[in-house]
Amino acid sequence: MFPQGNFGRGCVLALGLAVTGSLVAAGPCDLYSSGGTPCIAAHSTTRALYSAYAAQLYQVRRGSDSTTTNITPLSAGGVANAAAQDTFCANTTCLITIIYDQSGRGNHLTQAPPGGFQGPESNGYDNLASAIGAPVTLNGQKAYGVFVSPGTGYRNNAASGTATGDAAEGMYAVLDGTHYNGGCCFDYGNAETNSLDTGNGHMEAIYYGDSTSWGSGAGSGPWIMADLENGLFSGLSSGNNAGDPSITYRFVNAVIKGGPNLWAIRGSNAASGSLSTYYSGVRPSASGYNPMSKEGAIILGIGGDNSVSAQGTFYEGVMTSGYPSDATENSVQANIVAAKYATTSLTSGPALTVGSSISLRVTTAGYTTRYLAHTGTAVNTQVVSSSSTTALKQQASWTVRTGLGNSACFSFESVDTPGSYIRHYDFALLLNAGDGTKQFNEDATFCPQAALAGAGNSIRSWSYPTRYFRHYNNVLYAASNGGVHTFDLATSFNDDVTWVISAGFA
Ligand SMILES: *[C@@H]1O[C@H](CO)[C@@H](O)[C@H](O)[C@H]1NC(C)=O
């Protein structure tokens, strides 16, 4: 029930809509349309990209019963209904199964099939993203992005209306500028329709990361580059373009466009300011890039040949027909800024205190005298009590540290081996000395959340958010619910990933 005063204002708003039809601001695809370069694909798990769009944004599948649900905007043109996802996914895990195309062409993105490279699923498909790995707010309302860990990928090899051959197209993507790596290739855009490398010029996609295997820009990266196949291009050649800056805003707007012997890289802070042009000019002179041989499939998170080594986070993006004007892209940038992307908490459940010593008790029936401990580099569970030896108490005690790879989560330092942290390696948990590398820091960063079963916490990997601290045969793994490894077994998953956290033994 609305208080009287609010109800009155609601009436005025409704009237205004009826009269002007424009109180809901134009969406990015309305702007591309006005510019004469309409969207032929529009993907976002966070918001509608047309002011009138109120249908499904994405689909999630939950681990408990493998059923799916579609998430829509809260209202036409609005932010995704994250609360509907949270309700559907309560006490289980959820994966993003479909990212719907809002353009009406049916260019949806689904689990990428094997290609030149196999994905990690048993059938060679890529992994699906966790539905909760990339929470954000838009204008204060919670939404979830698509957190791509290495091995994760989405694709549509039968897209309609995408550019082929040398035809012109544009595209943008809003990404997390703190989540990247040097693997190949965190891409969004136009790729081969058979998931194979079919040669130079057969792709035209946004790349984001710090790979130096082909092109590079100023500084140490990450950079926005174009994946044109057999090359990440920062400019004219597959070498260094000092005009393509390292770009590390928390929210990045990455823009690529290309037509006959003309293409451009543009970029910006997606939360403020305006777009800059990092390259605009002719095609690379190496054979195959002029004219281009675009094929028109759409990829997200992978290379054209299904290279699956990269990581990144995608919030929204579109592809257009025709070469968008800078002015159109500038108005889209303003629209993205007005959407007010902002960070939100990555954790939930009982809070942890940085600097404190904790113990983590198993909750699975029959094993509740066991605690998370280590024997040398092996992380395991052991029976520990107040009468245990000091050595064992120390092995089962962990100092909470600010997350080495992301300060919004945590790392767990061994009490008896200072400087060594729990990290995942090949999906086992190990105790290793920190080496200060980005890889180690990310492998050693974990985000506690409200327990999947009963009281306590479940603790997911920051870099692989489908994976949780799980005991299996008394050994600790970074396990996904129902995944391909024996330790991913769905049976007892919720109990095995639920821990009661108390003061450390030592
Ligand atoms: C579901 O999760 C909540 C929050 O972690 C917990 O309090 C509750 O006991 C769980 N329910 C079941 C059936 O496990």
The ligand as an SDF file (V2000), in Angstrom:
LIG
                    3D

 14 14  0  0  0  0  0  0  0  0999 V2000
   18.9990  -21.9410    3.4330 C   0  0  0  0  0  0  0  0  0  0  0  0
   20.0160  -20.9650    3.6280 O   0  0  0  0  0  0  0  0  0  0  0  0
   19.8070  -20.1270    4.7360 C   0  0  0  0  0  0  0  0  0  0  0  0
   20.8860  -19.0600    4.7040 C   0  0  0  0  0  0  0  0  0  0  0  0
   22.1490  -19.6100    4.5950 O   0  0  0  0  0  0  0  0  0  0  0  0
   19.8230  -20.9670    6.0220 C   0  0  0  0  0  0  0  0  0  0  0  0
   19.5880  -20.1560    7.1380 O   0  0  0  0  0  0  0  0  0  0  0  0
   18.7650  -22.0450    5.9010 C   0  0  0  0  0  0  0  0  0  0  0  0
   18.8430  -22.9180    7.0240 O   0  0  0  0  0  0  0  0  0  0  0  0
   18.9470  -22.8580    4.6310 C   0  0  0  0  0  0  0  0  0  0  0  0
   17.8720  -23.8290    4.4800 N   0  0  0  0  0  0  0  0  0  0  0  0
   18.1110  -25.1070    4.2690 C   0  0  0  0  0  0  0  0  0  0  0  0
   16.8840  -25.9720    4.0650 C   0  0  0  0  0  0  0  0  0  0  0  0
   19.2090  -25.5920    4.2160 O   0  0  0  0  0  0  0  0  0  0  0  0
  1  2  1  0
  1 10  1  0
  2  3  1  0
  3  4  1  0
  3  6  1  0
  4  5  1  0
  6  7  1  0
  6  8  1  0
  8  9  1  0
  8 10  1  0
 10 11  1  0
 11 12  1  0
 12 13  1  0
 12 14  2  0
M  END
$$$$
